[in-house]
Amino acid sequence: MNKDSKIFIAGHRGMVGSAIHRKLLSEGFTNIMVRTSSELDLRVQEPVNEFFETEQIDYVFLAAAKVGGIMANNTYRADFLYENLMIQSNVIHSAYATGVKKLMFLGSSCIYPKLAPQPMKEEYLLTGLLESTNEPYAIAKIAGIKMCDAYRAQYGCNFISVMPTNLYGPNDNYDLQNAHVLPTLIRKFHEAKQNGDPAVTIWGTGTPKREFLHADDLASACFFLMENYNEEGLVNIGTGEDVTITELAMLIKEVVGYEGSLVYDHTKPDGTPRKLMDVSKLTQLGWKYSIELKDGLKRVYGDYKNSHP
């Protein structure tokens, strides 16, 4: 990419897209295209086609998606499948039709089988059943990976796919009805401290293990791969290290300064027992994460406190 290349970030207001936007600006890129969903509804084919034809974009970061935690994924199954399929299909096809030089599709670690061997290698895709609670979202993301590979095979498009692990960072979602586990726990511990509550409730058993990557590290990896990776298939992006939900809760408890106890709601689902990425492919390409989990938690809690005094 040249500094004046026309780059479209789809989903620039989300946690991932905004991190990529910050990264590109910090690297001196000057011709970045963004559109809000009210300005351009990526779920609708005709305006997406018109946008790509008019703007003649060089590079695309496809970070737009309908996302949420276990409850949202399990409740709005049709919405998660339909909206994500439409967004990625419209953007990927329009990128092909207008001669985009390179596109990066961002997926999710939930594409891997529920009981995949750990850590999860890229080749484990489609080797087993998915976790049922987020199956529609996962199927949409798998379709995006296969769509990129199909357009590469049939038309020679340089479309690549990356699979981030669980993310956190600026512009995360803290809505308790559809947020992911890390921002949910930050909000719960913050409010419990403010209210003087004696305990914070953790969903499930606290034993599932999860890997967490700061969004700024993800943006760094995406930039690196956009510059250096041009192959079919997918690349995992993560730290290669994980913690139990209880360990995460204890870290957040310490960062927030909450002094109460933890209780567990065993009526709530645990989800996948473990989701650890094998990041050896990315490491061999020459990239490694830099933000340790505790340091990252301090950063995001500082941001959360400023916006939720």
KENU-827126 format. One record per atom (N, C-alpha, C): residue in three letters; x, y, z. Coordinates in steps of 0.02 Angstrom, whole numbers, padded with zeros to 5 digits, always signed. Layout:
// residues N
ALAXYZ;...
// end
This chain:
// residues 309
MET+00042-00060+00000;MET+00000+00000+00000;MET+00044+00062+00000;ASN+00026+00110-00042;ASN+00060+00175-00041;ASN+00023+00222+00006;LYS+00057+00274+00029;LYS+00026+00320+00078;LYS-00036+00354+00051;ASP-00041+00361-00016;ASP-00099+00393-00045;ASP-00148+00343-00076;SER-00137+00277-00066;SER-00184+00227-00091;SER-00253+00239-00060;LYS-00305+00228-00100;LYS-00373+00237-00074;LYS-00393+00173-00036;ILE-00403+00180+00029;ILE-00416+00122+00073;ILE-00484+00130+00105;PHE-00526+00079+00097;PHE-00593+00079+00128;PHE-00592+00034+00189;ILE-00611+00062+00247;ILE-00620+00023+00308;ILE-00695+00014+00318;ALA-00719-00046+00307;ALA-00790-00062+00319;ALA-00798-00078+00393;GLY-00839-00039+00427;GLY-00848-00049+00499;GLY-00799-00007+00540;HIS-00787+00055+00519;HIS-00735+00096+00550;HIS-00753+00120+00620;ARG-00817+00116+00639;ARG-00836+00140+00706;ARG-00835+00085+00758;GLY-00828+00023+00737;GLY-00824-00033+00784;GLY-00755-00037+00815;MET-00748-00083+00862;MET-00685-00090+00898;MET-00627-00108+00850;VAL-00639-00154+00804;VAL-00587-00176+00758;VAL-00573-00122+00705;GLY-00625-00099+00673;GLY-00617-00050+00620;GLY-00585+00015+00644;SER-00605+00037+00704;SER-00576+00099+00730;SER-00503+00091+00747;ALA-00484+00031+00770;ALA-00413+00017+00784;ALA-00372+00017+00720;ILE-00399-00013+00667;ILE-00365-00012+00602;ILE-00359+00060+00576;HIS-00412+00099+00586;HIS-00411+00169+00565;HIS-00355+00207+00601;ARG-00350+00198+00667;ARG-00297+00232+00705;ARG-00228+00210+00681;LYS-00221+00145+00666;LYS-00156+00120+00644;LYS-00136+00151+00577;LEU-00182+00153+00529;LEU-00167+00182+00464;LEU-00149+00256+00469;LEU-00186+00292+00510;LEU-00170+00363+00520;LEU-00100+00371+00550;SER-00084+00328+00598;SER-00018+00333+00631;SER+00039+00316+00583;GLU+00023+00276+00531;GLU+00073+00257+00482;GLU+00078+00307+00425;GLY+00036+00359+00426;GLY+00041+00413+00377;GLY-00003+00404+00315;PHE-00052+00359+00317;PHE-00097+00352+00260;PHE-00148+00409+00259;THR-00159+00436+00200;THR-00196+00499+00194;THR-00262+00494+00156;ASN-00276+00436+00127;ASN-00334+00430+00083;ASN-00379+00373+00107;ILE-00404+00379+00168;ILE-00443+00326+00200;ILE-00518+00342+00191;MET-00554+00294+00163;MET-00626+00301+00152;MET-00664+00268+00209;VAL-00713+00304+00237;VAL-00757+00275+00288;VAL-00829+00297+00274;ARG-00875+00254+00293;ARG-00946+00270+00288;ARG-00982+00241+00348;THR-01027+00279+00379;THR-01068+00252+00432;THR-01123+00208+00401;SER-01155+00167+00442;SER-01207+00123+00415;SER-01267+00162+00389;SER-01278+00223+00416;SER-01333+00264+00390;SER-01315+00294+00322;GLU-01250+00305+00311;GLU-01227+00331+00246;GLU-01224+00276+00193;LEU-01205+00216+00213;LEU-01199+00160+00167;LEU-01217+00096+00204;ASP-01274+00067+00188;ASP-01297+00005+00219;ASP-01266-00054+00180;LEU-01215-00085+00210;LEU-01179-00138+00176;LEU-01221-00200+00165;ARG-01279-00204+00196;ARG-01323-00262+00187;ARG-01362-00258+00121;VAL-01360-00201+00089;VAL-01400-00190+00028;VAL-01354-00185-00033;GLN-01365-00227-00082;GLN-01317-00236-00136;GLN-01307-00173-00179;GLU-01361-00143-00202;GLU-01356-00090-00252;GLU-01314-00030-00228;PRO-01327-00002-00168;PRO-01285+00054-00146;PRO-01212+00035-00136;VAL-01199-00027-00116;VAL-01129-00049-00108;VAL-01095-00050-00175;ASN-01130-00078-00226;ASN-01102-00079-00293;ASN-01087-00009-00318;GLU-01134+00037-00307;GLU-01126+00106-00330;GLU-01067+00140-00295;PHE-01060+00127-00231;PHE-01005+00156-00192;PHE-00937+00134-00220;PHE-00930+00069-00231;PHE-00866+00043-00257;PHE-00852+00068-00328;GLU-00904+00071-00370;GLU-00894+00096-00438;GLU-00874+00169-00439;THR-00904+00209-00395;THR-00890+00280-00393;THR-00821+00295-00365;GLU-00803+00261-00311;GLU-00742+00278-00274;GLU-00678+00246-00301;GLN-00685+00190-00337;GLN-00626+00156-00364;GLN-00572+00145-00310;ILE-00590+00103-00263;ILE-00549+00090-00203;ILE-00492+00043-00220;ASP-00435+00054-00188;ASP-00376+00011-00198;ASP-00374-00048-00149;TYR-00387-00034-00085;TYR-00380-00085-00032;TYR-00441-00083+00014;VAL-00460-00142+00040;VAL-00518-00147+00084;VAL-00500-00186+00147;PHE-00517-00158+00204;PHE-00518-00196+00267;PHE-00591-00209+00284;LEU-00612-00271+00279;LEU-00683-00288+00291;LEU-00692-00308+00364;ALA-00703-00257+00406;ALA-00712-00268+00478;ALA-00784-00259+00499;ALA-00829-00242+00453;ALA-00899-00232+00470;ALA-00933-00300+00482;ALA-00971-00304+00536;ALA-01007-00366+00552;ALA-01059-00352+00606;LYS-01108-00395+00609;LYS-01154-00395+00666;LYS-01123-00442+00718;VAL-01107-00415+00777;VAL-01072-00455+00827;VAL-01108-00451+00895;GLY-01091-00498+00939;GLY-01119-00498+01006;GLY-01094-00559+01045;GLY-01113-00562+01108;GLY-01093-00617+01151;GLY-01139-00677+01144;ILE-01133-00723+01193;ILE-01172-00786+01190;ILE-01247-00772+01186;MET-01273-00728+01229;MET-01345-00717+01230;MET-01370-00688+01164;ALA-01335-00638+01138;ALA-01357-00608+01075;ALA-01353-00657+01018;ASN-01298-00695+01013;ASN-01290-00744+00960;ASN-01344-00797+00961;ASN-01362-00818+01020;ASN-01411-00873+01027;ASN-01482-00848+01017;THR-01495-00784+01032;THR-01562-00756+01027;THR-01579-00733+00957;TYR-01531-00701+00924;TYR-01544-00671+00858;TYR-01509-00711+00803;ARG-01523-00775+00802;ARG-01487-00821+00758;ARG-01497-00804+00684;ALA-01558-00788+00664;ALA-01571-00771+00594;ALA-01536-00705+00575;ASP-01540-00656+00620;ASP-01508-00591+00606;ASP-01433-00598+00597;PHE-01401-00638+00641;PHE-01328-00646+00637;PHE-01308-00681+00572;LEU-01347-00729+00550;LEU-01331-00764+00488;LEU-01344-00719+00428;TYR-01403-00692+00423;TYR-01423-00652+00364;TYR-01380-00590+00356;GLU-01375-00550+00409;GLU-01341-00485+00403;GLU-01266-00493+00387;ASN-01234-00542+00419;ASN-01162-00552+00405;ASN-01151-00579+00335;LEU-01194-00625+00313;LEU-01188-00650+00244;LEU-01196-00594+00193;MET-01244-00551+00205;MET-01257-00496+00158;MET-01200-00446+00156;ILE-01176-00426+00215;ILE-01122-00377+00219;ILE-01061-00402+00180;GLN-01038-00462+00197;GLN-00976-00486+00166;GLN-00985-00503+00093;SER-01042-00530+00074;SER-01054-00547+00004;SER-01054-00484-00040;ASN-01088-00432-00017;ASN-01091-00370-00056;ASN-01022-00338-00062;VAL-00985-00335-00008;VAL-00920-00302-00010;VAL-00870-00342-00050;ILE-00867-00407-00039;ILE-00818-00449-00075;ILE-00833-00448-00150;HIS-00896-00455-00169;HIS-00911-00456-00241;HIS-00898-00389-00273;SER-00916-00335-00240;SER-00903-00268-00268;SER-00829-00254-00274;ALA-00790-00280-00226;ALA-00717-00272-00229;ALA-00689-00307-00291;TYR-00715-00367-00305;TYR-00694-00403-00366;TYR-00716-00365-00428;ALA-00779-00343-00429;ALA-00807-00312-00489;ALA-00774-00247-00508;THR-00745-00212-00459;THR-00715-00147-00472;THR-00638-00148-00469;GLY-00609-00208-00467;GLY-00537-00214-00472;GLY-00497-00192-00411;VAL-00526-00201-00351;VAL-00488-00186-00290;VAL-00424-00229-00289;LYS-00368-00197-00271;LYS-00303-00231-00273;LYS-00297-00285-00220;LYS-00324-00271-00161;LYS-00319-00320-00107;LYS-00374-00308-00055;LEU-00402-00362-00029;LEU-00454-00358+00023;LEU-00435-00404+00080;MET-00445-00380+00140;MET-00437-00422+00200;MET-00504-00432+00233;PHE-00522-00495+00241;PHE-00585-00514+00275;PHE-00569-00535+00346;LEU-00603-00505+00395;LEU-00591-00522+00465;LEU-00646-00568+00489;GLY-00626-00627+00512;GLY-00673-00676+00538;GLY-00673-00677+00614;SER-00676-00738+00642;SER-00681-00746+00714;SER-00658-00817+00732;SER-00631-00824+00793;SER-00608-00889+00815;SER-00666-00939+00823;CYS-00728-00915+00823;CYS-00785-00961+00830;CYS-00796-01004+00768;ILE-00757-00992+00715;ILE-00763-01033+00655;ILE-00740-01105+00667;TYR-00700-01115+00719;TYR-00671-01181+00732;TYR-00720-01227+00768;PRO-00713-01292+00759;PRO-00758-01339+00794;PRO-00757-01329+00870;LYS-00814-01342+00901;LYS-00820-01333+00974;LYS-00767-01373+01012;LEU-00754-01433+00989;LEU-00707-01477+01023;LEU-00641-01485+00983;ALA-00622-01433+00948;ALA-00560-01436+00910;ALA-00500-01447+00956;PRO-00449-01484+00934;PRO-00388-01490+00974;PRO-00359-01421+00989;GLN-00327-01416+01046;GLN-00299-01352+01068;GLN-00223-01355+01067;PRO-00189-01301+01047;PRO-00217-01240+01017;PRO-00242-01253+00947;MET-00286-01209+00923;MET-00321-01221+00859;MET-00279-01197+00800;LYS-00262-01244+00757;LYS-00225-01229+00696;LYS-00273-01210+00640;GLU-00249-01173+00591;GLU-00291-01151+00536;GLU-00322-01210+00499;GLU-00287-01266+00496;GLU-00313-01323+00458;GLU-00370-01360+00494;TYR-00386-01340+00555;TYR-00442-01373+00591;TYR-00510-01348+00568;LEU-00512-01298+00524;LEU-00575-01272+00498;LEU-00615-01329+00465;LEU-00679-01333+00482;LEU-00726-01382+00452;LEU-00708-01455+00467;THR-00677-01467+00525;THR-00662-01536+00544;THR-00708-01563+00599;GLY-00758-01524+00620;GLY-00803-01546+00672;GLY-00862-01499+00681;LEU-00907-01517+00727;LEU-00966-01476+00739;LEU-00949-01411+00775;LEU-00988-01359+00759;LEU-00978-01293+00789;LEU-01012-01289+00857;GLU-00991-01240+00897;GLU-01027-01224+00959;GLU-01097-01200+00940;SER-01149-01230+00969;SER-01218-01217+00946;SER-01241-01145+00959;THR-01217-01114+01013;THR-01244-01048+01030;THR-01224-00995+00979;ASN-01167-01002+00946;ASN-01148-00951+00896;ASN-01139-00981+00826;GLU-01172-01037+00814;GLU-01165-01071+00749;GLU-01184-01027+00690;PRO-01239-00989+00692;PRO-01256-00947+00633;PRO-01201-00896+00616;TYR-01174-00863+00667;TYR-01120-00815+00656;TYR-01059-00850+00627;ALA-01042-00908+00655;ALA-00984-00945+00632;ALA-00992-00967+00560;ILE-01051-00991+00542;ILE-01063-01012+00473;ILE-01056-00954+00424;ALA-01080-00896+00444;ALA-01072-00837+00401;ALA-00998-00821+00391;LYS-00959-00824+00445;LYS-00887-00809+00439;LYS-00850-00861+00398;ILE-00869-00925+00405;ILE-00838-00977+00364;ILE-00854-00964+00291;ALA-00915-00943+00276;ALA-00934-00927+00207;ALA-00890-00871+00180;GLY-00874-00822+00222;GLY-00831-00767+00201;GLY-00761-00790+00183;ILE-00733-00835+00223;ILE-00667-00862+00209;ILE-00668-00899+00142;LYS-00718-00941+00133;LYS-00723-00981+00072;LYS-00738-00937+00011;MET-00774-00882+00022;MET-00788-00836-00033;MET-00723-00802-00056;CYS-00682-00781-00008;CYS-00617-00751-00026;CYS-00574-00800-00065;ASP-00571-00862-00042;ASP-00532-00913-00076;ASP-00560-00928-00146;ALA-00627-00928-00151;ALA-00659-00943-00216;ALA-00645-00888-00266;TYR-00648-00825-00245;TYR-00634-00769-00290;TYR-00560-00768-00309;ARG-00518-00789-00264;ARG-00447-00796-00280;ARG-00437-00850-00333;ALA-00469-00908-00323;ALA-00460-00965-00369;ALA-00490-00951-00438;GLN-00550-00921-00440;GLN-00584-00912-00504;GLN-00562-00848-00541;TYR-00550-00795-00503;TYR-00537-00730-00535;TYR-00467-00702-00521;GLY-00428-00736-00480;GLY-00361-00711-00465;GLY-00359-00652-00417;CYS-00413-00643-00378;CYS-00416-00587-00331;CYS-00369-00599-00271;ASN-00334-00547-00250;ASN-00291-00553-00191;ASN-00332-00537-00129;PHE-00375-00583-00111;PHE-00419-00576-00053;PHE-00394-00624+00001;ILE-00379-00598+00061;ILE-00352-00638+00115;ILE-00399-00637+00175;SER-00393-00688+00218;SER-00436-00694+00277;SER-00394-00700+00340;VAL-00414-00665+00392;VAL-00380-00670+00456;VAL-00431-00684+00510;MET-00411-00724+00560;MET-00456-00745+00613;MET-00430-00720+00680;PRO-00457-00665+00705;PRO-00436-00641+00771;PRO-00464-00684+00827;THR-00427-00686+00881;THR-00453-00717+00942;THR-00501-00667+00976;ASN-00520-00680+01039;ASN-00564-00633+01075;ASN-00528-00566+01084;LEU-00564-00513+01068;LEU-00534-00446+01068;LEU-00563-00402+01123;TYR-00524-00352+01142;TYR-00548-00300+01187;TYR-00510-00236+01171;GLY-00539-00179+01191;GLY-00504-00117+01177;GLY-00553-00059+01171;PRO-00530-00001+01147;PRO-00573+00058+01138;PRO-00632+00042+01092;ASN-00689+00073+01107;ASN-00750+00064+01068;ASN-00780-00005+01075;ASP-00764-00039+01130;ASP-00796-00104+01144;ASP-00869-00092+01164;ASN-00907-00146+01166;ASN-00978-00142+01184;ASN-00987-00165+01257;TYR-01016-00122+01298;TYR-01024-00138+01369;TYR-01097-00150+01389;ASP-01140-00162+01339;ASP-01211-00178+01352;ASP-01215-00248+01381;LEU-01243-00254+01441;LEU-01244-00320+01474;LEU-01286-00372+01437;GLN-01330-00350+01392;GLN-01372-00398+01356;GLN-01336-00431+01298;ASN-01286-00397+01269;ASN-01255-00427+01210;ASN-01179-00416+01205;ALA-01148-00398+01261;ALA-01075-00388+01261;ALA-01039-00454+01270;HIS-00975-00455+01252;HIS-00932-00512+01265;HIS-00910-00514+01338;VAL-00876-00567+01357;VAL-00864-00579+01429;VAL-00819-00526+01460;LEU-00766-00505+01427;LEU-00719-00458+01459;LEU-00752-00390+01473;PRO-00783-00357+01425;PRO-00816-00293+01441;PRO-00874-00302+01490;THR-00909-00359+01487;THR-00963-00372+01535;THR-00936-00373+01606;LEU-00879-00407+01616;LEU-00850-00411+01683;LEU-00823-00343+01706;ILE-00794-00305+01661;ILE-00772-00237+01680;ILE-00831-00196+01706;ARG-00886-00197+01670;ARG-00944-00159+01692;ARG-00972-00186+01758;LYS-00976-00252+01763;LYS-01004-00281+01825;LYS-00961-00262+01886;PHE-00895-00268+01880;PHE-00852-00252+01937;PHE-00853-00177+01952;HIS-00854-00136+01901;HIS-00857-00063+01911;HIS-00920-00043+01948;GLU-00977-00069+01925;GLU-01041-00051+01956;GLU-01047-00081+02026;ALA-01020-00141+02037;ALA-01022-00171+02104;ALA-00980-00130+02152;LYS-00923-00104+02130;LYS-00882-00062+02172;LYS-00918+00003+02189;GLN-00949+00034+02138;GLN-00986+00096+02149;GLN-01044+00087+02198;ASN-01079+00030+02191;ASN-01139+00018+02231;ASN-01126-00015+02298;GLY-01063-00036+02309;GLY-01046-00071+02371;GLY-01076-00141+02374;ASP-01086-00173+02317;ASP-01114-00240+02315;ASP-01065-00291+02345;PRO-01090-00341+02382;PRO-01045-00388+02415;PRO-01016-00441+02368;ALA-01047-00450+02308;ALA-01023-00503+02263;ALA-01039-00485+02191;VAL-01001-00514+02145;VAL-01013-00508+02074;VAL-01027-00578+02046;THR-01079-00583+02005;THR-01099-00648+01978;THR-01064-00661+01911;ILE-01033-00720+01907;ILE-00999-00743+01846;ILE-01042-00796+01813;TRP-01052-00790+01748;TRP-01091-00841+01713;TRP-01054-00908+01711;GLY-01093-00962+01719;GLY-01065-01029+01712;GLY-01019-01049+01769;THR-00970-01088+01753;THR-00927-01118+01804;THR-00862-01079+01815;GLY-00844-01036+01768;GLY-00781-00999+01773;GLY-00722-01039+01748;THR-00733-01100+01725;THR-00677-01144+01704;THR-00657-01139+01630;PRO-00703-01117+01584;PRO-00682-01111+01515;PRO-00622-01065+01508;LYS-00579-01081+01459;LYS-00518-01041+01449;LYS-00526-00999+01385;ARG-00504-00937+01390;ARG-00508-00891+01333;ARG-00443-00852+01325;GLU-00430-00835+01263;GLU-00372-00795+01243;GLU-00397-00725+01226;PHE-00359-00674+01247;PHE-00381-00605+01235;PHE-00325-00564+01204;LEU-00343-00527+01152;LEU-00295-00486+01115;LEU-00321-00414+01113;HIS-00278-00366+01128;HIS-00298-00296+01126;HIS-00309-00276+01053;ALA-00360-00235+01041;ALA-00377-00215+00972;ALA-00320-00179+00937;ASP-00279-00143+00975;ASP-00222-00109+00942;ASP-00170-00159+00918;ASP-00162-00214+00954;ASP-00118-00268+00930;ASP-00148-00300+00867;LEU-00213-00310+00867;LEU-00246-00337+00807;LEU-00233-00292+00747;ALA-00242-00227+00757;ALA-00233-00179+00702;ALA-00161-00183+00675;SER-00114-00190+00721;SER-00043-00197+00702;SER-00033-00259+00659;ALA-00064-00315+00680;ALA-00058-00377+00643;ALA-00092-00372+00575;CYS-00150-00340+00572;CYS-00186-00332+00508;CYS-00145-00291+00459;PHE-00115-00237+00484;PHE-00073-00195+00442;PHE-00013-00235+00416;PHE+00018-00273+00460;PHE+00075-00315+00441;PHE+00056-00365+00387;LEU-00001-00398+00395;LEU-00023-00449+00347;LEU-00045-00418+00281;MET-00076-00359+00284;MET-00096-00325+00222;MET-00034-00309+00180;GLU+00021-00295+00214;GLU+00083-00279+00179;GLU+00123-00341+00158;ASN+00114-00397+00194;ASN+00161-00453+00186;ASN+00131-00521+00169;TYR+00064-00528+00171;TYR+00034-00595+00161;TYR-00013-00594+00101;ASN-00003-00641+00055;ASN-00042-00642-00006;ASN-00063-00713-00026;GLU-00085-00753+00022;GLU-00100-00824+00008;GLU-00173-00840+00022;GLU-00195-00898-00004;GLU-00263-00922+00011;GLU-00264-00948+00083;GLY-00324-00968+00104;GLY-00331-00994+00172;GLY-00337-00937+00222;LEU-00319-00949+00284;LEU-00329-00900+00336;LEU-00268-00897+00382;VAL-00263-00843+00420;VAL-00209-00835+00468;VAL-00240-00818+00536;ASN-00223-00857+00587;ASN-00245-00841+00655;ASN-00207-00781+00681;ILE-00243-00738+00718;ILE-00211-00681+00751;ILE-00229-00685+00825;GLY-00178-00693+00867;GLY-00190-00697+00939;GLY-00125-00692+00976;THR-00128-00709+01041;THR-00068-00707+01083;THR-00038-00776+01091;GLY-00079-00829+01081;GLY-00056-00897+01093;GLY-00056-00914+01167;GLU-00088-00872+01209;GLU-00092-00884+01281;GLU-00164-00873+01303;ASP-00188-00912+01353;ASP-00256-00903+01376;ASP-00261-00905+01452;VAL-00320-00886+01477;VAL-00335-00886+01548;VAL-00405-00913+01558;THR-00419-00939+01618;THR-00488-00960+01634;THR-00530-00897+01645;ILE-00595-00905+01640;ILE-00640-00848+01653;ILE-00632-00824+01725;THR-00620-00871+01771;THR-00607-00850+01841;THR-00543-00810+01846;GLU-00491-00831+01812;GLU-00428-00793+01813;GLU-00437-00724+01783;LEU-00476-00720+01729;LEU-00491-00654+01699;LEU-00529-00611+01749;ALA-00579-00640+01782;ALA-00618-00603+01830;ALA-00575-00577+01888;MET-00528-00617+01910;MET-00483-00596+01965;MET-00438-00539+01943;LEU-00414-00542+01881;LEU-00373-00487+01854;LEU-00413-00423+01851;ILE-00475-00427+01825;ILE-00516-00367+01820;ILE-00535-00342+01889;LYS-00550-00387+01935;LYS-00565-00368+02005;LYS-00507-00327+02034;GLU-00446-00349+02020;GLU-00387-00313+02046;GLU-00379-00245+02012;VAL-00387-00243+01946;VAL-00379-00180+01909;VAL-00432-00128+01931;VAL-00494-00152+01941;VAL-00548-00107+01961;VAL-00541-00086+02034;GLY-00510-00130+02075;GLY-00505-00116+02146;GLY-00567-00136+02185;TYR-00601-00187+02161;TYR-00661-00213+02195;TYR-00640-00263+02248;GLU-00672-00260+02306;GLU-00650-00302+02362;GLU-00701-00356+02382;GLY-00755-00362+02345;GLY-00805-00412+02361;GLY-00785-00482+02335;SER-00834-00527+02333;SER-00820-00596+02314;SER-00851-00613+02246;LEU-00835-00672+02221;LEU-00864-00697+02159;LEU-00915-00752+02175;VAL-00971-00752+02139;VAL-01019-00807+02142;VAL-01033-00829+02071;TYR-01051-00893+02064;TYR-01059-00922+01997;TYR-01131-00941+01985;ASP-01157-00922+01926;ASP-01225-00940+01906;ASP-01221-01000+01859;HIS-01231-01060+01887;HIS-01223-01121+01848;HIS-01281-01134+01801;THR-01333-01092+01803;THR-01388-01099+01755;THR-01370-01068+01687;LYS-01317-01029+01686;LYS-01296-00995+01623;LYS-01243-01038+01587;PRO-01242-01033+01520;PRO-01197-01076+01481;PRO-01124-01056+01486;ASP-01080-01105+01480;ASP-01008-01092+01478;ASP-00984-01076+01408;GLY-01019-01102+01357;GLY-00994-01097+01289;GLY-00939-01148+01277;THR-00898-01136+01227;THR-00843-01181+01210;THR-00794-01189+01268;PRO-00773-01250+01284;PRO-00729-01260+01342;PRO-00663-01222+01337;ARG-00634-01219+01277;ARG-00571-01184+01269;ARG-00565-01159+01197;LYS-00537-01100+01189;LYS-00527-01072+01121;LYS-00459-01038+01120;LEU-00407-01077+01110;LEU-00340-01049+01106;LEU-00314-01056+01035;MET-00290-01000+01008;MET-00264-01000+00940;MET-00192-01027+00937;ASP-00179-01066+00886;ASP-00109-01081+00868;ASP-00086-01024+00823;VAL-00040-00984+00846;VAL-00019-00925+00808;VAL+00051-00935+00777;SER+00072-00998+00771;SER+00139-01011+00744;SER+00147-00986+00672;LYS+00093-00990+00633;LYS+00097-00966+00563;LYS+00111-00891+00561;LEU+00076-00853+00603;LEU+00086-00781+00607;LEU+00155-00764+00635;THR+00176-00801+00686;THR+00242-00789+00716;THR+00297-00801+00665;GLN+00290-00854+00626;GLN+00340-00870+00575;GLN+00343-00817+00520;LEU+00286-00784+00508;LEU+00285-00730+00459;LEU+00320-00668+00485;GLY+00326-00663+00553;GLY+00366-00608+00581;GLY+00329-00560+00626;TRP+00269-00579+00652;TRP+00232-00534+00696;TRP+00217-00567+00763;LYS+00219-00528+00817;LYS+00201-00551+00884;LYS+00168-00495+00923;TYR+00122-00512+00967;TYR+00085-00462+01005;TYR+00131-00425+01054;SER+00110-00366+01077;SER+00152-00326+01121;SER+00117-00303+01186;ILE+00050-00306+01188;ILE+00014-00281+01246;ILE-00007-00339+01291;GLU+00024-00343+01351;GLU+00006-00396+01399;GLU-00065-00384+01425;LEU-00099-00438+01445;LEU-00170-00434+01464;LEU-00181-00384+01522;LYS-00142-00388+01575;LYS-00154-00343+01631;LYS-00144-00270+01611;ASP-00093-00256+01571;ASP-00082-00188+01547;ASP-00140-00164+01504;GLY-00163-00209+01461;GLY-00220-00192+01418;GLY-00283-00179+01458;LEU-00294-00219+01511;LEU-00353-00208+01554;LEU-00350-00141+01588;LYS-00291-00121+01610;LYS-00283-00055+01642;LYS-00301+00000+01593;ARG-00281-00008+01531;ARG-00296+00042+01479;ARG-00372+00048+01468;VAL-00404-00009+01457;VAL-00475-00006+01440;VAL-00517+00014+01500;TYR-00496-00005+01561;TYR-00534+00016+01619;TYR-00527+00092+01629;GLY-00468+00119+01614;GLY-00460+00191+01617;GLY-00507+00227+01569;ASP-00513+00200+01508;ASP-00559+00228+01459;ASP-00632+00221+01484;TYR-00648+00162+01511;TYR-00716+00150+01534;TYR-00734+00198+01591;LYS-00690+00207+01637;LYS-00704+00253+01693;LYS-00716+00324+01669;ASN-00677+00346+01619;ASN-00686+00413+01592;ASN-00754+00424+01559;SER-00780+00371+01528;SER-00844+00377+01493;SER-00903+00354+01535;HIS-00888+00321+01593;HIS-00942+00298+01638;HIS-00923+00318+01710;PRO-00922+00383+01724;PRO-00899+00405+01792;PRO-00948+00384+01846;
// end
